[in-house]
């Protein structure tokens, strides 16, 4: 418990410093890409600090020459760090509004071009989707947790529909991501952090061109099915993540 408390305190200090950098640096040299690079470095520092190792399977499935929408399951606050540190290239988060209210940190997120979403307000949520669509038109990828919140029991919950509406309208592929083991590192509603290994499986991009707004339910089930399948296949019989010598094949 003492170790976790010290790690949390140190993480707060690192976060405050990196947030200040992301807040101030664009004033000197403007650009969302530069602020995102600071966020990427912040995530790598916190993962190393807490003794968390991440085995990435399927990195070759990331499309480096075109925008895409990354969708990942969500079990822990560490999911954010895992994705930030290990998805290559530039992307923008679609994140809950509460994060943008944190002093300095929220401004740093804005500087990085991250998108605030209010899931309790339909009109504001639609404006967020319009902002995300504009980022995609600019050639940037976006990342989101389609469950909308962290899972309490480790199961993958139903997905929100608006993000799939966005994918169909924008005509960009969805890249499904399965994060395994994050709930053991830092479960929901606790500050206790345990070192360990995480596995992140990046699935093959799902082409949305054959879907319409009317058939988006089929697309939702397809993407969710891939995330669940890779999540279940990526776990050993005892429930632990696979070892790093595991094959690179993904769904």
Helices and strands as residue ranges (DSSP letters): H 2-28, H 32-49, E 52-57, G 59-61, E 69-72, H 78-86, E 91-96, G 97-101, H 105-111, E 115-117, H 122-137, E 141-144, H 162-170, E 174-180, H 182-185, E 196-206, G 213-215, H 216-233
